[in-house]
């Protein structure tokens, strides 16, 4: 973990906490390292999603009703 760490209190469901403790022991990592890694992965996925949305901003929009009409017209539903 980075030397510039910040402390936070996080509350877990008891079963999740137990799973984290077991994972920490079996992987020889601290709970903090496991949680930090999971949060970094989640934030990275969020950034990927935002990039994907930005790259599709110019695509035409279609309403749900129009989509259903088109599917019906082409025998898909």
C-alpha atoms as a printed R data frame, in Angstrom:
   type eleno elety resid chain resno       x       y       z
1  ATOM     1    CA   UNK     A     1   0.000   0.000   0.000
2  ATOM     2    CA   UNK     A     2   1.174   3.529  -0.718
3  ATOM     3    CA   UNK     A     3   2.943   5.530   1.974
4  ATOM     4    CA   UNK     A     4   0.399   8.301   1.359
5  ATOM     5    CA   UNK     A     5  -2.506   6.216   2.659
6  ATOM     6    CA   UNK     A     6  -5.663   7.616   4.190
7  ATOM     7    CA   UNK     A     7  -7.608   5.842   6.891
8  ATOM     8    CA   UNK     A     8 -11.336   5.146   6.531
9  ATOM     9    CA   UNK     A     9 -13.873   3.129   8.453
10 ATOM    10    CA   UNK     A    10 -15.789   0.705   6.290
11 ATOM    11    CA   UNK     A    11 -18.599  -1.524   7.529
12 ATOM    12    CA   UNK     A    12 -19.071  -4.945   5.924
13 ATOM    13    CA   UNK     A    13 -21.748  -7.549   6.122
14 ATOM    14    CA   UNK     A    14 -20.349 -10.153   8.543
15 ATOM    15    CA   UNK     A    15 -20.229 -12.868   5.861
16 ATOM    16    CA   UNK     A    16 -18.348 -10.557   3.475
17 ATOM    17    CA   UNK     A    17 -15.943  -9.595   6.233
18 ATOM    18    CA   UNK     A    18 -15.291 -13.268   6.983
19 ATOM    19    CA   UNK     A    19 -14.639 -13.951   3.289
20 ATOM    20    CA   UNK     A    20 -12.230 -10.997   3.149
21 ATOM    21    CA   UNK     A    21 -10.350 -12.235   6.203
22 ATOM    22    CA   UNK     A    22 -10.014 -15.713   4.695
23 ATOM    23    CA   UNK     A    23  -8.867 -14.280   1.371
24 ATOM    24    CA   UNK     A    24  -6.343 -12.064   3.159
25 ATOM    25    CA   UNK     A    25  -4.837 -15.047   4.937
26 ATOM    26    CA   UNK     A    26  -4.784 -17.317   1.897
27 ATOM    27    CA   UNK     A    27  -3.308 -14.653  -0.407
28 ATOM    28    CA   UNK     A    28  -0.979 -13.154   2.206
29 ATOM    29    CA   UNK     A    29  -2.458  -9.700   1.652
30 ATOM    30    CA   UNK     A    30  -3.965  -7.248   4.090
31 ATOM    31    CA   UNK     A    31  -7.680  -6.487   4.058
32 ATOM    32    CA   UNK     A    32  -6.759  -2.939   3.116
33 ATOM    33    CA   UNK     A    33  -4.776  -4.115   0.091
34 ATOM    34    CA   UNK     A    34  -7.643  -6.337  -1.076
35 ATOM    35    CA   UNK     A    35 -10.233  -3.569  -0.704
36 ATOM    36    CA   UNK     A    36  -7.925  -0.982  -2.296
37 ATOM    37    CA   UNK     A    37  -7.318  -3.266  -5.281
38 ATOM    38    CA   UNK     A    38 -11.033  -3.980  -5.714
39 ATOM    39    CA   UNK     A    39 -11.890  -0.286  -5.604
40 ATOM    40    CA   UNK     A    40  -9.149   0.588  -8.088
41 ATOM    41    CA   UNK     A    41 -10.517  -2.081 -10.447
42 ATOM    42    CA   UNK     A    42 -14.055  -0.720 -10.077
43 ATOM    43    CA   UNK     A    43 -12.920   2.844 -10.753
44 ATOM    44    CA   UNK     A    44 -10.966   1.660 -13.797
45 ATOM    45    CA   UNK     A    45 -14.075  -0.098 -15.130
46 ATOM    46    CA   UNK     A    46 -16.086   3.088 -14.549
47 ATOM    47    CA   UNK     A    47 -13.514   5.033 -16.586
48 ATOM    48    CA   UNK     A    48 -13.736   2.467 -19.404
49 ATOM    49    CA   UNK     A    49 -17.532   2.767 -19.388
50 ATOM    50    CA   UNK     A    50 -17.352   6.557 -19.554
51 ATOM    51    CA   UNK     A    51 -14.897   6.338 -22.454
52 ATOM    52    CA   UNK     A    52 -17.208   3.935 -24.307
53 ATOM    53    CA   UNK     A    53 -20.149   6.281 -23.781
54 ATOM    54    CA   UNK     A    54 -18.113   9.245 -25.018
55 ATOM    55    CA   UNK     A    55 -17.073   7.363 -28.149
56 ATOM    56    CA   UNK     A    56 -20.714   6.593 -28.986
57 ATOM    57    CA   UNK     A    57 -22.107  10.069 -28.334
58 ATOM    58    CA   UNK     A    58 -22.646  10.771 -32.028
59 ATOM    59    CA   UNK     A    59 -24.624   7.583 -32.676
60 ATOM    60    CA   UNK     A    60 -28.284   8.150 -33.521
61 ATOM    61    CA   UNK     A    61 -30.797   7.491 -30.776
62 ATOM    62    CA   UNK     A    62 -33.836   5.297 -31.219
63 ATOM    63    CA   UNK     A    63 -36.793   5.146 -28.886
64 ATOM    64    CA   UNK     A    64 -37.829   1.878 -27.314
65 ATOM    65    CA   UNK     A    65 -41.136   2.025 -29.173
66 ATOM    66    CA   UNK     A    66 -39.360   2.541 -32.510
67 ATOM    67    CA   UNK     A    67 -37.051  -0.351 -31.769
68 ATOM    68    CA   UNK     A    68 -40.003  -2.631 -31.052
69 ATOM    69    CA   UNK     A    69 -41.757  -1.475 -34.232
70 ATOM    70    CA   UNK     A    70 -38.609  -2.206 -36.248
71 ATOM    71    CA   UNK     A    71 -38.205  -5.657 -34.698
72 ATOM    72    CA   UNK     A    72 -41.825  -6.480 -35.454
73 ATOM    73    CA   UNK     A    73 -41.525  -5.129 -39.011
74 ATOM    74    CA   UNK     A    74 -38.575  -7.443 -39.659
75 ATOM    75    CA   UNK     A    75 -40.219 -10.507 -38.065
76 ATOM    76    CA   UNK     A    76 -37.903 -10.605 -35.059
77 ATOM    77    CA   UNK     A    77 -40.755 -10.506 -32.530
